[in-house]
Amino acid sequence: MLALNKLYVVGIGPGAADQMTVRALRALEKCDVIAGYGVYVDLVKPLLPDKEYLVTPMRKEADRCRMAIDSALTGKTVAMISSGDAGVYGMAGLIYELSEGKDVEIEVIPGVTAALSGGAVLGAPLTHDFAVISLSDLLTPWDKIEKRLDCAAEADLCMVIYNPASHRRADYLRQACQIVLRHASPETVCGVVRNIGREGEMMQIMTLKELAEYPADMFTTVFIGNCQTKVVDGRMVTPRGYRDV
């Protein structure tokens, strides 16, 4: 039996039913209400058309979370959905912050984040240590993003770049590549995946030098290899070293 005032925070992965975890889909099926950003709601609604939906646009994340919490406080079972994993640039943290002291039982349901789903499309780019960095400076100052890129590159970490570009940030990926080039070879193996798990999915492998000129957008996830990353039969592979053991 579900507890009263139940609020799930669900990572839906790329959004297709066959790329959600079974646990995520079961949680959504239990819910009376599903809240989310419009693009993500559009992915879920065909699977669960009879649910009540709460939708807000981009930059209304706090409003969206408050709506979900308020709905749960009426006794309804609610899910707040995020693409990928709800704890990776998702709504899980904000839900906890805004529900502090309120009579809501929260359960976070993990999902497959773009670093993993996109990595699988490219091959095996993240077999060794890696960093995940967003280039969106809406909530994080660019100087801090630059420092994170620089430190990750200096440490020879593979990197996954989220939110690499937008209309306002058209040259941010180029800037990021220039920062990484302070420490990495221009021939470093890199890859991009667009529309992960959705119609129009595509991937491309290229060098770091070529990546600096790539026309990325908000539907693109970028992978930058380390000094050992290589191309194996057309796939991006970062060895861990198992063959040498």
C-alpha positions, 0 to 999 in steps of 0.5 A: 500500500502506498504511503499518503503524500507520496512523491516519486522523483523519476529519471526516465532515461532518454524517454522511450519505454524500452530505455526506462528502468522497470522500476521507473515505469512501475512508479509512473504507473502507480501515480495519479499525477505526473509533473515535468518539463513539457518536452519530457512530458511529451515523451511519457504521455503516449505511454500513460495517457490517462494520468493528470499532468502538470507542465511548466516551461524551461526556467520554471523548475521551482514552480514545477517542483512546488506544484508537484509537492502541493499535489502530493500534499493533497494525498495524490501519488505524484511523480516528478520526471527528469530526463536521464537521471533525476539526480544528475542535473535533474529535479531530485535536489530541488524537490528535497530542498523545497519539501523540507519540513513538509509531510511528503514521502520522497522516493528517488527512482534512478534513470540512465543518464546521457553519459551512459546511454550516449556512451553505449551508442559510441562504444565504450568511452567511459571505461576509466575515470571520467568527469561530467561537466555542463556548459550551461552558465545559467546557474554556474558562472563561466569562470567556474566552468572553465576551471572545472574543464581545465582541472579535468583536462590537466588530470587526463580525465575523460569528459562528458559535456552536457548542454554544450551549446544553445542559440545564446551560447553558440561558441561555448563548445569551441571555448571548452575545446580551447581550454582542454587543448591546453593539456590535451593533444588536438588528435584526442579521440572525441565523440558526439551523440545527438537525440540519444534513444530518440528518433533521429539518433546519430553519433560521430567520432572525431578529433578534439580539433574537429570537435571545436568546430562541431555545430552542437546543440542542446540535444547533443552530448559530447564525449572527450577522451583521455590520452589512451582513448582510441577508435576500435572498429569505428567505436570510441573506446577508452581502455581500463588496462585489463588486457595488461593484467 
